[in-house]
Amino acid sequence: MTESETGRERAKPIRLSRHARENALYRGSTEEEILETIRTGFWEAAQDERWECRKNFAYREEWNG
């Protein structure tokens, strides 16, 4: 029985670019938060036929202090 026949499909692996990882540090987020957002966040249409995804996380530190 194939994955399609069982109704379960494997998700493609998510790979972050170096640019994305560097921006995550600057923005105070972790790679795990980014992956969770991609998998479970709210997706909406953005400019130029692109998509954006959002999810809020608690930040329990002083921001850029």
Secondary structure, 3 states (H helix, E strand, C coil): CCHHHHCCCCCCCCCCCHHHHHHHHHHCCCHHHHHHHHHHCEEEECHHHCEEEECCCCCCCCCCC
